[in-house]
């Protein structure tokens, strides 16, 4: 039996920094001509001394506002960018070396980029990737059959890519990226622009792939439903620096310890009557949402059931979007237990 304590993390990031020199000039013709002879540069710190580690088989959400450094970090982990300082290892390899064994173990899926050949059907991209990764024919056929079944691709993979919907293209992108059965998945906004039904399909597929193959998943998304559904742990960065690394449930509890009571109403009620019990977040003819301190939850629910025409009652955590907004507004690191 293998001692888990001796198994190194699959993803190791140690004081990673990535800086860019960006040309700065004023607008206008004179400034443009002047920049030919003398240029002013500004150093931009995309990532600054970022450290975290991910064990094999984990699904981790990688969160932060626009410009926080998420995509830059993923590109460094995939070997597309070199660190300015610090050390990074993925699957025991140094990404920037771009070794063949490393490339066969990872994949990077970016929701705003595509590898599918625009005028050819996805099946042609699949065949190209088989050649690029030198996948044995038998393994390729087996893996493709599994992906076609899991993602329901049979009816679309022989149509020209340009004729596919965004959701259909995203499913084919996932299939193309996973044909070589990578151990590590870097997913950058994989559900961006997709409708609710297709988002659910992609989430279920990612979870199924993780559970079936023991793959490690690092996911960025602005759709908090993706994170809540897939990632028990989150790494949060802001302005290139680590703000939080730990269980998602603990982050929610720390930032917003109150609960929300969602009450289905059999008849309209007055806002003033509800406000005597708790803060009213939302009120309609058939629904009320109240925000309640955790310690007052039982008492408030009892009062609601006793005084109002309640037909349904559920208790929820505050929306994750509000938790993240409060975290970034505070611009502070959250006190936490070490990540398990």
SEKOLGU-300838 format. One record per atom (N, C-alpha, C): residue in one letter; x, y, z. Coordinates in pm, whole numbers, plus 50000, padded with zeros to 5 digits. Each point is the difference from the previous one (the first is absolute). Layout:
AXYZ
...
END
This chain:
X500844987950000
X499165012150000
X500875012550000
X499685009849913
X500795012249988
X499635009850110
X501015005350067
X499785010250103
X499735013349930
X498765005350015
X499615012249930
X500905011750036
X500574999550124
X500855010950044
X501275001149918
X500414988949934
X501234999949922
X499775003549853
X498745001049959
X499695003149861
X500035015149981
X500865005149911
X500085014649982
X498765005349931
X499695012950018
X498875005949930
X500184999149849
X498904999549928
X500074999749854
X500335013949945
X499475010450065
X500305013849962
X500675006950118
X501195005549976
X500735007150105
X500395013849948
X499555010350069
X500325013849965
X500685006350121
X501255004449984
X500785005150112
X500515014149969
X499365009950061
X500395014049986
X500115004149853
X499014996149922
X499985003349858
X499755014949979
X500825006149915
X499795013849958
X500125000649847
X499155008049940
X500075002349856
X499815014849975
X501025006249935
X499965014349974
X500155002549851
X499395010949953
X500095004049860
X500505014449993
X500765002949895
X500345014049969
X499045004749892
X499215010050032
X498975004849909
X500375014049951
X500005001649869
X500305012949939
X498905010050031
X500385011850050
X499045010550034
X500295012449914
X498985005149933
X500175012649929
X498695007749997
X500085012849983
X498835008649991
X499404998849861
X498755004649988
X499344999649870
X500535011249911
X499784998549872
X500365010549905
X501184996249912
X500115007149886
X501044997149901
X501385003050054
X500155011150070
X501325003750052
X500524989450097
X499104995150086
X500414989750096
X500374987149927
X499264996749892
X500304988049925
X501375000849935
X500325011749941
X501315001849938
X501104999850104
X499745006750114
X500995000350107
X500324986250055
X498994991250000
X500224986550054
X500914991649913
X500245004549876
X500944992949914
X501445001750050
X500255010850072
X501365003150044
X500204997850149
X498915002150074
X500134998550146
X498704994250054
X500104988850068
X498804993350050
X500014999650153
X498845002050055
X499824998850144
X499284986950028
X500504992750100
X499404987250035
X499545000150145
X498944992550023
X499514998050137
X500014985050029
X500444996450118
X500024985950040
X498664996550063
X499324990049941
X498724995450050
X500204986950072
X499524999250125
X500114987950081
X498724991949984
X500024990449909
X498804991949978
X499794990050113
X501074994050048
X499964990650112
X501175003250092
X499764999850130
X501045004350093
X500104990450119
X501084992250003
X500324991050111
X498814991150037
X499444993649903
X498834991450019
X500454985850031
X499434994350106
X500344986350040
X498744992150033
X499924987849945
X498964990550039
X500394986449943
X499344989550048
X500274986549952
X498684992549987
X499924991149901
X498784992349976
X500374985249991
X499314991850077
X500254985649999
X499284993449883
X500444988049969
X499394992449892
X498524997450025
X499195001849897
X498574997250010
X499165011250057
X500605011050042
X499235011350054
X499335007949887
X498855005750032
X499355009949913
X500045013350075
X500745009549947
X500255012650069
X499545011649913
X499225009150058
X499605012149932
X501085010650016
X500325006849891
X501045010349999
X499305013149969
X499805008250103
X499105011549989
X500725013250018
X499385010349945
X500525013550015
X499305009249901
X500055013150023
X499375009449906
X500795000649870
X499455006749900
X500735001949875
X501345006750026
X501054994849937
X501325005750020
X500724995150123
X499444990050068
X500614995150124
X501264991849974
X500144994549879
X501174991749969
X499684985349981
X498714996649989
X499614985949990
X500494993749869
X499685006349888
X500394994349871
X501524999849985
X500685010450049
X501465000149997
X500564988150076
X499454997350117
X500474988650080
X499774986949926
X498834998349940
X499714987749926
X500964998349883
X500335010849933
X500944999149888
X501404996250047
X500395004950117
X501294995850057
X499964985250034
X498904995550061
X499884985850037
X499994991049877
X499505005049888
X499964992249877
X501295001349919
X500925008450046
X501275001549930
X499985009949887
X498925007749985
X499925009849892
X500735012950035
X500135003050128
X500745011650048
X501064995450098
X501105007450006
X501064997150097
X499855009050122
X500224994750119
X499935008650119
X501095010550001
X499705011650057
X501045010050023
X500804996550125
X499364993450095
X500664995550123
X499174988850060
X500594992550090
X499304989150064
X500124987049923
X499354989650051
X500094986749942
X498634993949983
X499834992549893
X498744993249971
X500314985949954
X499234990350052
X500124986249953
X498594994449981
X499834992649892
X498724993549970
X500294985549963
X499374990850070
X500234985749977
X501484996650008
X500695006750091
X501414997250021
X500925006349898
X499485008249909
X500795005949893
X500015015350009
X501015006149938
X500065014549989
X499295004049872
X498865006850007
X499195002649881
X500745006949886
X500835010050033
X500645007949895
X500954991749914
X500424988350049
X500854991349920
X499244993349886
X498674999250014
X499124994549896
X500444986049957
X500364991850098
X500414986349969
X498814992049948
X500294990349916
X498964992049938
X499134993050106
X500644994650103
X499244992950103
X499085009550075
X500455012450021
X499165010150065
X498795003249914
X500215002449872
X498925003949911
X498944989249987
X500404987550014
X499054989049990
X499134998850125
X500405006650108
X499274998750126
X499085011750031
X500085010849922
X499205011850030
X499165004249881
X498995008250028
X499275006849893
X499545013550052
X499905009649910
X499515013450032
X498845003149908
X498815001950057
X498815003449923
X499615014350036
X499945008549898
X499665014050021
X498705002949927
X498995004250076
X498695002149942
X499955010549891
X500985009249998
X500005010649899
X500974997249886
X500614988350000
X500904995949892
X499514986649946
X500404996649878
X499604987149949
X501124993849918
X500054986750004
X500984992749920
X499344993049881
X498674999949997
X499314993449889
X500285007249868
X500164992249893
X500235005549867
X498675005249946
X499935012949972
X498735006949978
X499204994249882
X500654996849890
X499294995549881
X499894984849989
X500554992950098
X499964985449997
X499194994950118
X499474987949991
X499254994450114
X500934996750116
X499465000150123
X500844997050117
X500744986649991
X499424990349930
X500664987049991
X501385001249937
X500205010349913
X501325002249940
X500995005250105
X499535008750089
X500865004650109
X500364988450093
X499044991350025
X500274988350083
X501124991649938
X499934997749867
X501024992149932
X501365006950006
X499995013349985
X501255007650009
X500634998550138
X499175001150105
X500524998650136
X500524985950027
X499404990049939
X500524986350014
X501414999249947
X500255006649887
X501344999949943
X500975008250084
X499545011850048
X500875008750081
X500464992950127
X499074993150067
X500324993450127
X500444985549980
X500044995649874
X500434986449968
X499214989850082
X498685001649999
X499124991150076
X499794987149920
X500244988450059
X499754987449929
X498554999449951
X499824994349879
X498684999849939
X498944993850091
X500324988850064
X499024993250085
X499595008950117
X500985006650063
X499695008950113
X499205012049952
X500365005549884
X499285011549945
X498544996549974
X499774988649936
X498634996049968
X499184997950128
X500634993950101
X499304997550127
X499665013150071
X500995009050006
X499785012750069
X498975008549927
X500115000549867
X499065008049923
X498584994750016
X499854986950001
X498664994250019
X499425004050135
X500835000150105
X499555004050133
X499575014850000
X500835008549937
X499715014249999
X498755003249918
X499854993049889
X498815001949917
X498744996550078
X500104989250078
X498854995850080
X499725009750113
X501055004050073
X499825008850116
X499525013949961
X500475004949884
X499685013749959
X498945000649890
X499504988349960
X498944999449898
X500455007149872
X501114995349942
X500605006449883
X499664993249868
X499334988650005
X499824992049879
X499385007949885
X499075008650029
X499295007149894
X500675012749952
X501105004250063
X500595012949965
X501464999549958
X500724989350031
X501455000549981
X500434998949854
X499044997549909
X500334999649857
X499455012049924
X499455009650074
X499575012549939
X501175009950002
X500115008949901
X501045010450006
X499875008150129
X501125003050061
X500005007250127
X499225013049992
X500115007049886
X499335012949987
X498484998950009
X499454988049980
X498564998050005
X499504995950138
X500904998350094
X499624995750134
X499665012050088
X499114997750096
X499715010450099
X501175001150097
X499995010650081
X501075002050097
X500084988150096
X498864995350048
X500014988650092
X500534987549936
X499634997549875
X500504988349929
X501515000849979
X500475011949966
X501455001749982
X500744997750131
X499415004750113
X500674998250128
X500114985350037
X498974992349971
X500064985650027
X501074993449915
X500115004249875
X501044994349913
X501405004550044
X500105012350050
X501295004750054
X500454991250115
X499074996950090
X500334991350113
X500464986349952
X499294994549903
X500384986849948
X501405000649939
X500285010149919
X501315001249937
X501115001350104
X499705007150109
X501025002450103
X500254987850088
X499084990249998
X500114988850093
X500274986649931
X500235000449871
X500234987549927
X501244992650049
X500995007550048
X501234993450049
X499924996650149
X498815001150057
X499744996450140
X500975006950097
X499995013350003
X500915007250089
X499644997750146
X501015000750085
X499824998650144
X499665013350067
X500335011149932
X499825013350058
X499235008649901
X498875005650047
X499165008449915
X500045014450051
X500465009249916
X499925014250028
X498865005549915
X498925004250065
X498795004349930
X499765014850027
X500145008149896
X499865014550013
X498685004349937
X499005002750082
X498675004249956
X499404990249898
X499904987150033
X499514990349901
X498535001449966
X499225007250083
X498565001249973
X499605014149958
X500985008449967
X499695013949967
X499115000649875
X498925007650010
X499105001849887
X499014988849977
X500064989450081
X499104988749980
X498685002250074
X498934993949949
X498735001050070
X500014991050123
X498975001350083
X499974992850128
X500084984949980
X499294994949902
X499994985649974
X501384995049961
X500695007449913
X501324995849956
X501035001650111
X499855010250085
X500895001350115
X499914987650088
X498784995350023
X499794988150082
X500654987849935
X499894998849869
X500624988849928
X501505000150019
X500625011749985
X501455001050014
X500424996950144
X499275005250098
X500334997250140
X499944985150029
X498934993549957
X499864985750026
X501124992149933
X500385004449881
X501074993049930
X501335001550074
X500325012150042
X501275002350072
X500044991850129
X498894999950074
X499944992050122
X500184985149969
X499334995349896
X500104986049964
X501414996149956
X500655008849924
X501384997149957
X500944999650120
X499835009550090
X500825000350123
X499834987250081
X498784995650018
X499744988150082
X500434987149930
X499864999849870
X500304987749925
X501504997849986
X500755010749975
X501444998649971
X500885005450112
X499415005250107
X500805005550109
X500785012449958
X499485007349902
X500705011749948
X499935011650098
X501035008349996
X500055012350081
X499445011449917
X499125008050059
X499335010749926
X500235013450070
X500485009849922
X500105013850047
X499125008349906
X498955005950057
X498945006349920
X499865014750033
X499995008549897
X499625013950018
X498635002049937
X499175008150062
X498695002949944
X499415012350068
X499305008249921
X499255011050058
X498584995750034
X499634987749961
X498714994550038
X500184992750133
X499545005950107
X500224994150131
X499294986650016
X498974997549919
X499354986950005
X500974988949959
X500905003049905
X501024990249961
X500864996350120
X500455010250071
X500904997950114
X499284992650112
X498805004550033
X499254993850109
X499704985349970
X499734996749873
X499644986449964
X501204990749990
X501195005549970
X501144991449968
X501135000350103
X500165011150072
X501255002250072
X499815001150152
X500324989450075
X499945001050146
X501025009950056
X501095002249925
X501065009150045
X500185011149897
X500345012050048
X500275011149910
X501315006750038
X500685004849897
X501175008750016
X499585013549942
X500065010450083
X499545013249958
X501205009449994
X500165006849885
X501075009849987
X499415013449960
X500715010650030
X499595013549964
X501265008249979
X500085006849886
X501195007849965
X501254991450007
X499864987449959
X501154991149992
X500434993650129
X499325003250110
X500404994650130
X498924990950057
X500434990450080
X499084990650062
X499165007050106
X498684997749996
X499105005450102
X499404988950086
X499794988649940
X499394989050077
X500334986849933
X500254989850081
X500204986449951
X499414990650104
X498884993849965
X499364991050095
X498654995449951
X499224994350091
X498694994749963
X499045011349966
X499244998049894
X499025010049958
X498985002650111
X499564989550066
X499015001550107
X500545008750113
X501294998650031
X500605008150106
X500085014749960
X500295002549871
X500055013949953
X498645006650014
X498964992949958
X498645005450010
X499665002850146
X500334990750087
X499675001450142
X500745011650064
X501265002149956
X500815010750057
X499525013849953
X499755001349869
X499655012949945
X498535003750026
X499124990249990
X498565002650016
X499404989250089
X500165001250132
X499534989550090
X498484998850009
X499285009949951
X498544999250008
X499464990249897
X498724996350015
X499314991149908
X498865007649931
X499514993949893
X498845005649932
X498854990150004
X498855005050041
X498794991850001
X499175003749877
X499724990149918
X499175002049881
X498634994050030
X499015008550008
X498654995750038
X499035001249883
X499344989049966
X498925000449903
X498725004350070
X499305009749943
X498845006150065
X498704995549933
X499034996450083
X498684996549948
X499145012149973
X500415011650053
X499275012649979
X500985011450025
X499765011949942
X500925011250022
X500075003950148
X501185004750042
X500185004750137
X500645013849996
X499875007550106
X500545013650007
X501484999650035
X500785008449932
X501435000750026
X500265003850146
X499225009450053
X500245004550137
X499844988750100
X499094990749974
X499824988650091
X501234990949998
X500564997949881
X501194991449988
X501235006950060
X500075013249985
X501175007450050
X500094999650151
X498914996650068
X500064998550145
X500794987550039
X500164990949906
X500714987450028
X501455000349951
X500235005749880
X501344999449941
X500085010049885
X501195001349946
X500175008949884
X499404993549877
X499175007449929
X499344994849880
X500895002849879
X500474989349937
X500855001249881
X499155001149873
X498914992649998
X499134999749882
X498594996750046
X499015006549936
X498614997150035
X499135001349876
X499264989349972
X499035000049892
X498694994350052
X499034998549911
X498704994950044
X500084985650048
X500934992249942
X500054985750033
X501334995850062
X500885009650028
X501324996250049
X500605011150083
X500674996150109
X500735009550083
X501364994250033
X501035008549997
X501354995850036
X500465008850116
X500354993550111
X500435007250121
X501434996550033
X500745009850050
X501374997750047
X499994999950152
X500554989050056
X499874997650144
X501354995850058
X500315005150117
X501204995350071
X499834985250034
X501104992849995
X499924985650020
X499364996450134
X500315007850102
X499464997050132
X498505002250012
X499455008049909
X498565002950005
X499214991849899
X500654990449937
X499364992849890
X498784992150047
X500154992050105
X498894991750046
X498815008550044
X500285010550076
X498945008750050
X499255006749886
X500745004749898
X499385006849887
X499134990549919
X500494988049977
X499224990249924
X498714996450073
X500094998450133
X498814996850079
X498975011349990
X500495012550006
X499095011449991
X499355000949863
X500764997349897
X499455000449863
X498894989749984
X500264987950046
X499024989349985
X498735002650083
X500185006950112
X498865002550088
X499165011949960
X500585009949931
X499295012649975
X499625002549855
X500644993249907
X499825003349858
X499544987849920
X499395002449883
X499504988949916
X501154993549921
X500824992450069
X501184993949940
X499634986749935
X500384998449873
X499754987249930
X501304992449976
X501125006950013
X501304993549979
X501065008150072
X501034993250053
X501025006950078
X501354993049979
X501005007549956
X501354994449984
X501015009750060
X501144994550040
X501095008050056
X501214998749908
X500605011449964
X501125000049906
X501135008850054
X501214997649947
X501105009350024
X499805012349913
X500615011350037
X499945011849913
X500624996749864
X499585006649893
X500574997349867
X501515001850000
X500694991049932
X501465000549997
X500505013049937
X499245005549906
X500405012649940
X500155011050105
X499085000250098
X500055010150104
X501194997650094
X500304987350025
X501154996750084
X501285005049935
X500154997449869
X501215004249930
X500085015249993
X498875006449977
X499995014649993
X500475006050131
X499544994450110
X500415005150131
X501474997550026
X500504988449957
X501414996850019
X500875009949925
X499685002849874
X500825009049920
X499855014550045
X498815003450047
X499795013750049
X500885002750121
X500194989650084
X500835001450118
X501474999849969
X500374994049880
X501404999149960
X500864994550112
X499554988950059
X500764994350110
X500044984949988
X500994994150063
X500064985550005
X499094995150112
X499424988449979
X499074994350098
X500774990750092
X499765001550132
X500604990750094
X499404986249977
X500834989849997
X499524986849961
X500874989150059
X499434988149999
X500764988250033
X500794995949878
X501164993050018
X500724995349884
X499124991049914
X500185001149866
X499224992049907
X500274985350021
X498944991949999
X500154985650020
X500254993349866
END
